[in-house]
């Protein structure tokens, strides 16, 4: 794999993770172009022992690349992705700008790689919480047939980027002004049940993403999803409590076998993962699996995943790897 890659938002948390993963996975990058806002113009970032200068993002620079990995705002994606796609650059977008567009694939490679066929140079990376939840649920869906799920998420401050981490650090030293700006509340010693903006039906944008994206990825338009998303003073990795209901009879022993033998899952029989255990790991951690005592044919579980890694950067790179593998096979 010898490819030319550009990263939009290279100085952010996900951008930094992209660069680390490209090194760790030994992807043969012949050219790496790093783009960010004007304030980062000229900053040097090390990649494979070399210092690469960060450039201000301009449309004229979006040429002669194989892939562009976007980890910036929806506004940036909407402005620059159509230009890059027109220049025959495959764009993998981590924002919500194109996720629900009918002709744009929304992909988790372990679940729906066939959606990448006949893409039009725009591919959407799902929301981090959606990826983590579906990585846990999909193996069980294949065995028992998922009909719906309830999920409560407990999300790390790094989900909003460097500002979330800095806000928590400022809270710790008694300066709560940044936390108010970022989260609307003090985050230290607190739990804030608001991730994104509230819609007219009372659900937040994060909660709506979980439902709408899950239906598209699984091709289950009638999938029932109810969620509440909560921000906690944790640095890295999102946790979830999930109650999943199935169409077919749920067998606990079979479910444990399915999860324990899945290479993308760290299964904790009789125990549980935590954000500290799963931080910086590729796999999704699952524990406390049990039959639900309220719903028939339902399972209750505790799920933890690194939202920066599998929930964002790793998933996008896996999409790129899949496309390259398919290209060389054809």
VOPAGU-2260 file (C-alpha; in pm, 1 decimal, decimal comma):
REM VOPAGU-2260
SITE   aa  ch    i         X         Y         Z
SITE  UNK   A    0       0,0       0,0       0,0
SITE  UNK   A    1     172,7     315,5    -125,9
SITE  UNK   A    2     -66,1     604,0     -90,7
SITE  UNK   A    3     -84,1     980,7     -64,3
SITE  UNK   A    4    -289,1    1097,9     233,1
SITE  UNK   A    5    -406,6    1431,1     363,3
SITE  UNK   A    6    -543,6    1490,9     713,4
SITE  UNK   A    7    -783,5    1778,6     776,1
SITE  UNK   A    8    -771,2    1880,4    1141,0
SITE  UNK   A    9    -427,5    1729,6    1191,9
SITE  UNK   A   10    -357,1    1912,5    1520,4
SITE  UNK   A   11    -676,2    1791,4    1692,5
SITE  UNK   A   12    -718,1    1483,2    1909,5
SITE  UNK   A   13    -847,1    1260,8    1627,8
SITE  UNK   A   14    -593,9    1403,7    1381,5
SITE  UNK   A   15    -311,1    1312,8    1617,4
SITE  UNK   A   16    -457,0     962,9    1652,2
SITE  UNK   A   17    -466,8     928,9    1272,1
SITE  UNK   A   18     -94,8    1005,1    1254,7
SITE  UNK   A   19      -9,4     758,9    1533,5
SITE  UNK   A   20    -214,2     481,1    1374,9
SITE  UNK   A   21     -60,5     532,4    1031,7
SITE  UNK   A   22     277,7     470,0    1195,9
SITE  UNK   A   23     162,9     181,7    1415,0
SITE  UNK   A   24      -9,8      -2,1    1129,5
SITE  UNK   A   25     295,9      52,5     906,9
SITE  UNK   A   26      93,6     196,8     621,5
SITE  UNK   A   27     326,1     292,2     337,7
SITE  UNK   A   28     247,6     661,0     298,4
SITE  UNK   A   29     445,8     818,0      14,7
SITE  UNK   A   30     312,5    1167,8      88,5
SITE  UNK   A   31     142,1    1297,7     401,3
SITE  UNK   A   32     -13,8    1643,8     392,1
SITE  UNK   A   33    -132,0    1794,8     718,4
SITE  UNK   A   34    -395,0    2067,4     722,2
SITE  UNK   A   35    -538,1    2273,1    1006,5
SITE  UNK   A   36    -655,8    2624,0    1084,0
SITE  UNK   A   37    -442,3    2929,2    1019,0
SITE  UNK   A   38    -318,7    2943,4    1380,0
SITE  UNK   A   39    -139,8    2608,7    1328,4
SITE  UNK   A   40      17,5    2707,9     994,8
SITE  UNK   A   41     387,6    2610,9     995,5
SITE  UNK   A   42     373,1    2391,6    1305,2
SITE  UNK   A   43     582,5    2075,1    1272,9
SITE  UNK   A   44     440,7    1729,7    1347,0
SITE  UNK   A   45     664,0    1422,6    1352,3
SITE  UNK   A   46     574,9    1124,0    1134,5
SITE  UNK   A   47     809,7     830,3    1078,4
SITE  UNK   A   48    1102,9    1030,3    1209,8
SITE  UNK   A   49    1041,4    1335,3     993,3
SITE  UNK   A   50     896,0    1674,0    1077,0
SITE  UNK   A   51     602,8    1762,9     851,9
SITE  UNK   A   52     478,5    2118,9     840,3
SITE  UNK   A   53     110,0    2187,3     900,7
SITE  UNK   A   54     -51,9    2391,9     625,7
SITE  UNK   A   55    -350,3    2622,2     625,8
SITE  UNK   A   56    -642,6    2447,6     457,1
SITE  UNK   A   57    -714,0    2589,9     111,3
SITE  UNK   A   58    -916,5    2441,8    -174,9
SITE  UNK   A   59    -629,6    2486,3    -420,8
SITE  UNK   A   60    -420,3    2239,1    -216,8
SITE  UNK   A   61    -672,2    1955,7    -245,2
SITE  UNK   A   62    -512,6    1782,5    -542,2
SITE  UNK   A   63    -288,2    1483,7    -617,6
SITE  UNK   A   64    -393,2    1286,6    -310,2
SITE  UNK   A   65    -548,8     940,9    -282,7
SITE  UNK   A   66    -731,9     998,4      45,2
SITE  UNK   A   67    -836,2    1285,9     266,7
SITE  UNK   A   68    -920,8    1205,2     627,9
SITE  UNK   A   69   -1148,3    1475,4     769,8
SITE  UNK   A   70   -1164,6    1526,9    1146,2
SITE  UNK   A   71   -1289,6    1882,8    1164,7
SITE  UNK   A   72   -1626,5    2059,7    1184,2
SITE  UNK   A   73   -1935,1    1989,8     974,5
SITE  UNK   A   74   -1893,5    2330,8     816,3
SITE  UNK   A   75   -1540,2    2250,3     698,6
SITE  UNK   A   76   -1654,1    1914,5     560,6
SITE  UNK   A   77   -1945,5    2067,2     371,9
SITE  UNK   A   78   -1719,4    2331,2     218,1
SITE  UNK   A   79   -1414,1    2124,5     123,0
SITE  UNK   A   80   -1528,5    1764,9      65,6
SITE  UNK   A   81   -1724,1    1831,6    -256,1
SITE  UNK   A   82   -1417,1    2007,2    -400,0
SITE  UNK   A   83   -1184,4    1721,1    -308,4
SITE  UNK   A   84   -1429,0    1455,7    -431,1
SITE  UNK   A   85   -1455,1    1638,0    -763,2
SITE  UNK   A   86   -1074,5    1617,3    -783,1
SITE  UNK   A   87   -1104,1    1236,6    -750,1
SITE  UNK   A   88    -981,3    1224,6    -390,6
SITE  UNK   A   89   -1156,9     971,5    -167,4
SITE  UNK   A   90   -1279,7    1161,1     139,1
SITE  UNK   A   91   -1347,9     981,4     468,1
SITE  UNK   A   92   -1536,7    1221,3     692,0
SITE  UNK   A   93   -1555,7    1200,7    1069,1
SITE  UNK   A   94   -1820,1    1473,2    1100,0
SITE  UNK   A   95   -2197,7    1432,3    1074,6
SITE  UNK   A   96   -2215,4    1636,4     752,7
SITE  UNK   A   97   -2288,3    1350,1     511,4
SITE  UNK   A   98   -2377,6    1053,5     733,9
SITE  UNK   A   99   -2745,5    1039,4     650,0
SITE  UNK   A  100   -2714,4    1132,8     281,2
SITE  UNK   A  101   -2872,1     853,2      82,4
SITE  UNK   A  102   -2584,4     814,3    -164,1
SITE  UNK   A  103   -2304,4     835,3      96,7
SITE  UNK   A  104   -2190,9     507,9     260,6
SITE  UNK   A  105   -2191,4     509,5     642,3
SITE  UNK   A  106   -1951,6     232,9     730,3
SITE  UNK   A  107   -1815,2      18,9    1010,0
SITE  UNK   A  108   -1586,7    -220,9     816,8
SITE  UNK   A  109   -1655,0    -517,2    1048,0
SITE  UNK   A  110   -2029,0    -475,1     988,7
SITE  UNK   A  111   -2119,0    -335,0     645,6
SITE  UNK   A  112   -1809,4    -320,2     420,0
SITE  UNK   A  113   -2021,1    -386,0     109,0
SITE  UNK   A  114   -2165,4     -37,4     148,2
SITE  UNK   A  115   -1829,5      88,8      18,1
SITE  UNK   A  116   -1896,9     -53,4    -327,7
SITE  UNK   A  117   -1954,6     216,0    -588,9
SITE  UNK   A  118   -1890,8     504,1    -350,2
SITE  UNK   A  119   -1865,4     851,1    -503,7
SITE  UNK   A  120   -1547,4     963,8    -323,3
SITE  UNK   A  121   -1740,7    1056,0      -7,7
SITE  UNK   A  122   -1757,8     807,6     281,1
SITE  UNK   A  123   -1894,5     888,4     625,5
SITE  UNK   A  124   -1743,6     766,5     951,0
SITE  UNK   A  125   -2023,5     701,2    1204,6
SITE  UNK   A  126   -2057,3     877,8    1537,0
SITE  UNK   A  127   -1824,0     739,0    1802,9
SITE  UNK   A  128   -2105,9     617,2    2029,5
SITE  UNK   A  129   -2279,2     445,8    1737,8
SITE  UNK   A  130   -1960,9     260,2    1644,7
SITE  UNK   A  131   -1897,9     140,0    1999,4
SITE  UNK   A  132   -2257,8      26,6    2053,5
SITE  UNK   A  133   -2289,4    -155,3    1720,5
SITE  UNK   A  134   -1952,5    -328,2    1753,8
SITE  UNK   A  135   -2095,8    -485,7    2069,5
SITE  UNK   A  136   -2441,4    -556,7    1929,7
SITE  UNK   A  137   -2365,5    -677,6    1577,4
SITE  UNK   A  138   -2230,8   -1025,1    1670,1
SITE  UNK   A  139   -2543,3   -1082,2    1880,0
SITE  UNK   A  140   -2762,2    -945,8    1601,6
SITE  UNK   A  141   -2614,5   -1200,6    1361,6
SITE  UNK   A  142   -2708,7   -1482,6    1602,1
SITE  UNK   A  143   -3038,0   -1366,3    1754,8
SITE  UNK   A  144   -3174,0   -1089,1    1530,1
SITE  UNK   A  145   -3175,9    -743,6    1689,8
SITE  UNK   A  146   -3516,3    -571,7    1714,5
SITE  UNK   A  147   -3414,7    -273,3    1926,6
SITE  UNK   A  148   -3205,3    -144,8    2213,7
SITE  UNK   A  149   -3198,5     100,9    2500,3
SITE  UNK   A  150   -2864,9     266,7    2570,5
SITE  UNK   A  151   -2730,3     505,6    2831,2
SITE  UNK   A  152   -2387,8     643,7    2744,6
SITE  UNK   A  153   -2128,7     782,8    2985,7
SITE  UNK   A  154   -1897,4     987,0    2766,0
SITE  UNK   A  155   -1545,0    1118,9    2819,4
SITE  UNK   A  156   -1462,6    1488,8    2796,8
SITE  UNK   A  157   -1217,5    1427,4    2510,2
SITE  UNK   A  158   -1521,8    1360,6    2293,5
SITE  UNK   A  159   -1535,1    1735,8    2229,7
SITE  UNK   A  160   -1161,6    1763,9    2162,4
SITE  UNK   A  161    -877,5    1943,5    2337,8
SITE  UNK   A  162   -1118,4    2198,4    2485,5
SITE  UNK   A  163   -1296,9    1925,6    2682,9
SITE  UNK   A  164    -973,0    1800,2    2835,3
SITE  UNK   A  165    -857,8    2152,0    2916,9
SITE  UNK   A  166   -1196,0    2233,7    3072,3
SITE  UNK   A  167   -1165,0    1939,7    3311,8
SITE  UNK   A  168    -808,3    2038,0    3399,7
SITE  UNK   A  169    -920,8    2394,6    3472,4
SITE  UNK   A  170   -1204,6    2266,9    3691,2
SITE  UNK   A  171    -953,5    2069,5    3897,1
SITE  UNK   A  172    -761,8    2389,6    3982,6
SITE  UNK   A  173   -1082,4    2579,0    4058,5
SITE  UNK   A  174   -1130,4    2774,4    3736,5
SITE  UNK   A  175   -1478,6    2680,6    3611,8
SITE  UNK   A  176   -1526,5    2938,3    3334,9
SITE  UNK   A  177   -1399,5    2720,5    3047,3
SITE  UNK   A  178   -1610,4    2426,6    3162,1
SITE  UNK   A  179   -1917,5    2650,5    3154,3
SITE  UNK   A  180   -1832,2    2752,0    2798,1
SITE  UNK   A  181   -1767,0    2397,8    2675,9
SITE  UNK   A  182   -2029,2    2196,3    2862,8
SITE  UNK   A  183   -2268,7    2456,3    2999,7
SITE  UNK   A  184   -2196,1    2325,7    3350,6
SITE  UNK   A  185   -1902,3    2245,5    3574,7
SITE  UNK   A  186   -1788,0    1898,3    3463,8
SITE  UNK   A  187   -1572,6    1808,4    3767,2
SITE  UNK   A  188   -1769,8    1594,2    4015,9
SITE  UNK   A  189   -2069,5    1614,9    3786,4
SITE  UNK   A  190   -2275,3    1425,8    3527,6
SITE  UNK   A  191   -2429,2    1628,3    3244,8
SITE  UNK   A  192   -2712,5    1456,6    3049,3
SITE  UNK   A  193   -2662,6    1675,2    2743,5
SITE  UNK   A  194   -2429,8    1577,2    2458,0
SITE  UNK   A  195   -2502,1    1798,5    2160,3
SITE  UNK   A  196   -2803,1    2023,7    2122,1
SITE  UNK   A  197   -3158,0    1933,1    2221,6
SITE  UNK   A  198   -3416,3    1891,7    1946,2
SITE  UNK   A  199   -3787,4    1969,9    1962,6
SITE  UNK   A  200   -3869,1    1613,9    2077,9
SITE  UNK   A  201   -3637,9    1642,9    2380,5
SITE  UNK   A  202   -3363,2    1417,3    2246,4
SITE  UNK   A  203   -3011,8    1552,0    2200,4
SITE  UNK   A  204   -2832,9    1540,8    1865,9
SITE  UNK   A  205   -2603,4    1265,9    1998,8
SITE  UNK   A  206   -2904,2    1054,5    2095,1
SITE  UNK   A  207   -3066,7    1101,7    1754,7
SITE  UNK   A  208   -2741,6    1007,0    1579,6
SITE  UNK   A  209   -2738,9     676,0    1767,3
SITE  UNK   A  210   -3084,7     585,5    1636,1
SITE  UNK   A  211   -3061,2     712,9    1280,0
SITE  UNK   A  212   -2708,4     588,6    1211,5
SITE  UNK   A  213   -2773,9     243,4    1359,6
SITE  UNK   A  214   -3071,9     195,7    1128,0
SITE  UNK   A  215   -2867,1     291,8     823,0
SITE  UNK   A  216   -2560,3      81,3     907,4
SITE  UNK   A  217   -2762,4    -231,5     991,1
SITE  UNK   A  218   -3017,4    -172,9     711,0
SITE  UNK   A  219   -3293,2    -201,9     972,1
SITE  UNK   A  220   -3523,3      93,7     914,9
SITE  UNK   A  221   -3768,4     -27,4    1181,0
SITE  UNK   A  222   -3501,7     -75,7    1448,1
SITE  UNK   A  223   -3624,0      71,5    1776,0
SITE  UNK   A  224   -3361,8     274,2    1962,6
SITE  UNK   A  225   -3396,0     482,6    2276,7
SITE  UNK   A  226   -3097,9     653,3    2435,4
SITE  UNK   A  227   -2972,1     907,1    2683,2
SITE  UNK   A  228   -2618,7    1043,5    2649,4
SITE  UNK   A  229   -2432,8    1175,4    2952,8
SITE  UNK   A  230   -2097,8    1353,1    2983,0
SITE  UNK   A  231   -1875,0    1252,2    3277,5
SITE  UNK   A  232   -1539,7    1388,5    3406,9
SITE  UNK   A  233   -1342,0    1105,5    3242,8
SITE  UNK   A  234   -1054,0    1178,2    3006,2
SITE  UNK   A  235   -1079,9     898,6    2750,6
SITE  UNK   A  236   -1312,6     610,1    2645,8
SITE  UNK   A  237   -1692,4     604,2    2646,3
SITE  UNK   A  238   -1895,7     359,3    2855,1
SITE  UNK   A  239   -2248,9     234,5    2790,5
SITE  UNK   A  240   -2523,9      40,9    2958,6
SITE  UNK   A  241   -2720,0    -139,9    2686,4
SITE  UNK   A  242   -3041,4    -341,0    2698,4
SITE  UNK   A  243   -3084,2    -519,5    2364,5
SITE  UNK   A  244   -3398,7    -703,0    2257,6
SITE  UNK   A  245   -3395,3    -978,6    1997,0
SITE  UNK   A  246   -3647,1   -1138,1    1763,0
SITE  UNK   A  247   -3529,7   -1491,0    1842,1
SITE  UNK   A  248   -3497,1   -1661,0    2182,8
SITE  UNK   A  249   -3191,8   -1529,6    2365,9
SITE  UNK   A  250   -2954,8   -1789,1    2508,7
SITE  UNK   A  251   -2695,7   -1654,3    2754,5
SITE  UNK   A  252   -2440,9   -1933,2    2709,1
SITE  UNK   A  253   -2451,5   -1896,0    2330,9
SITE  UNK   A  254   -2421,8   -1518,6    2358,7
SITE  UNK   A  255   -2113,8   -1552,1    2577,8
SITE  UNK   A  256   -1956,5   -1789,1    2325,2
SITE  UNK   A  257   -2030,5   -1547,5    2041,0
SITE  UNK   A  258   -1869,6   -1253,6    2221,0
SITE  UNK   A  259   -1574,7   -1446,1    2365,3
SITE  UNK   A  260   -1472,4   -1573,7    2021,1
SITE  UNK   A  261   -1503,9   -1239,2    1841,0
SITE  UNK   A  262   -1157,4   -1102,3    1758,0
SITE  UNK   A  263   -1272,6    -740,6    1786,2
SITE  UNK   A  264   -1414,8    -776,4    2138,1
SITE  UNK   A  265   -1249,5    -807,0    2477,9
SITE  UNK   A  266   -1503,3   -1013,6    2670,6
SITE  UNK   A  267   -1495,8   -1005,7    3052,1
SITE  UNK   A  268   -1682,2   -1312,8    3186,2
SITE  UNK   A  269   -1795,6   -1246,1    3541,1
SITE  UNK   A  270   -1621,3    -908,3    3534,5
SITE  UNK   A  271   -1632,6    -576,4    3349,8
SITE  UNK   A  272   -1425,9    -334,1    3141,2
SITE  UNK   A  273   -1367,2      25,3    3249,1
SITE  UNK   A  274   -1252,6     339,1    3065,9
SITE  UNK   A  275    -906,4     297,7    3215,0
SITE  UNK   A  276    -883,6     -62,2    3090,5
SITE  UNK   A  277   -1004,9      12,1    2737,3
SITE  UNK   A  278    -832,7     346,5    2675,5
SITE  UNK   A  279    -603,0     332,5    2368,6
SITE  UNK   A  280    -722,9     -18,0    2277,2
SITE  UNK   A  281    -862,3    -116,8    1939,4
SITE  UNK   A  282   -1116,1    -362,2    2078,0
SITE  UNK   A  283   -1449,9    -295,1    2243,1
SITE  UNK   A  284   -1480,6    -426,6    2599,5
SITE  UNK   A  285   -1798,1    -606,8    2711,1
SITE  UNK   A  286   -1888,1    -733,7    3055,8
SITE  UNK   A  287   -2175,7    -790,7    3298,3
SITE  UNK   A  288   -2370,5    -974,3    3027,9
SITE  UNK   A  289   -2695,4   -1116,3    3161,5
SITE  UNK   A  290   -3056,0   -1185,5    3069,9
SITE  UNK   A  291   -3275,5    -884,4    3118,7
SITE  UNK   A  292   -3535,2    -934,5    3393,1
SITE  UNK   A  293   -3789,8    -695,9    3241,2
SITE  UNK   A  294   -3797,9    -764,8    2865,9
SITE  UNK   A  295   -3839,1   -1103,7    2701,2
SITE  UNK   A  296   -3555,2   -1221,7    2473,4
SITE  UNK   A  297   -3334,8    -937,4    2591,9
SITE  UNK   A  298   -2979,3    -899,7    2716,9
SITE  UNK   A  299   -2826,7    -638,7    2944,8
SITE  UNK   A  300   -2457,0    -555,9    2914,5
SITE  UNK   A  301   -2185,5    -304,6    2998,8
SITE  UNK   A  302   -1980,3    -181,7    2701,9
SITE  UNK   A  303   -1666,3      36,0    2689,2
SITE  UNK   A  304   -1470,7     160,5    2388,1
SITE  UNK   A  305   -1205,9     418,6    2312,1
SITE  UNK   A  306   -1401,7     684,3    2123,6
SITE  UNK   A  307   -1086,2     844,0    1979,5
SITE  UNK   A  308    -951,6     516,0    1845,3
SITE  UNK   A  309   -1217,3     268,8    1724,6
SITE  UNK   A  310   -1484,2     534,6    1765,3
SITE  UNK   A  311   -1310,3     767,4    1520,6
SITE  UNK   A  312    -954,8     738,4    1381,2
SITE  UNK   A  313    -915,0     360,8    1364,3
SITE  UNK   A  314   -1251,5     308,1    1196,2
SITE  UNK   A  315   -1163,8     560,9     925,1
SITE  UNK   A  316    -824,1     402,6     863,7
SITE  UNK   A  317    -984,0      57,8     844,9
SITE  UNK   A  318   -1216,9     194,4     575,8
SITE  UNK   A  319    -913,6     315,9     382,4
SITE  UNK   A  320    -735,8     -18,9     428,3
SITE  UNK   A  321   -1042,1    -205,9     304,3
SITE  UNK   A  322   -1063,1      11,9      -6,1
SITE  UNK   A  323    -693,3     -41,6     -82,4
SITE  UNK   A  324    -720,1    -418,4     -28,3
SITE  UNK   A  325   -1020,7    -434,7    -260,9
SITE  UNK   A  326    -842,5    -222,5    -521,9
SITE  UNK   A  327    -535,7    -446,5    -529,0
SITE  UNK   A  328    -747,4    -762,3    -545,6
SITE  UNK   A  329    -943,4    -639,0    -847,1
